[in-house]
Amino acid sequence: DTGVSQNPRHKITKRGQNVTFRCDPISEHNRLYWYRQTLGQGPEFLTYFQNEAQLEKSRLLSDRFSAERPKGSFSTLEIQRTEQGDSAMYLCASSYKGTGFSGNTIYFGEGSWLTVV
Amino acid sequence: AQTVTQSQPEMSVQEAETVTLSCTYDTSESDYYLFWYKQPPSRQMILVIRQEAYKQQNATENRFSVNFQKAAKSFSLKISDSQLGDAAMYFCAYRVTYSGAGSYQLTFGKGTKLSVIP
């Protein structure tokens, strides 16, 4: 169990540029989540995948945001035409299939910090 | 909609002492999970302890324990014998129990910043 891996850990970009973050979940975890966290706030849900299917999207996920999980393993989160308000920590998380404690416990990566200048 | 409220933005505790962090939540569901996550300055969210709503027995994990009051919708975290490494942001989170359909997002409170005084 190597944990949830995210990269890059830090990204500084100019307003209007596109950025992409990658997440590798814990192996055998078929559920994958993206959250956004701004300073002084708790994480806010963005989207959820079960295998390759994107089953849920938050209203926070505007049309400039797109997430994919093409083979049901790693996932990417792309932000197009970045705005200063997009500056935040983007957290990826995963959980095991099934129910009970294992299926209902979510493990987080270290996050990808985005600064839009 | 479910909401999670942490009413203490900051707390401090003397090393080796005990501290309790408060959390209340609002839900119409009867079956759900509650979690406490710790986020140290390195910013990785680490699971501290979890509780299933249908279990009346309070969860414990070494120095960490919870006081779960389902009727009052309260879920406080007690840290005993506080250590310097306990200093972090602590987030309370709620999730409806997975049953194959519906929304399974975690809803977080705004967090409590815990400082440990040597």
Interface residues (C-beta under 8 A of the other chain):
Chain A: R31 Y33 Y35 G40 Q41 G42 P43 E44 F45 Y48 E56 S58 M89 L91 A93 T99 F101 G103 N104 T105 I106 Y107 F108 G109 E110 G111 W113
Chain B: V4 Y33 F35 Y37 S42 R43 Q44 M45 I46 L47 R50 E52 F91 A93 R95 T97 Y98 S99 S103 Y104 Q105 L106 T107 F108 G109 K110 G111
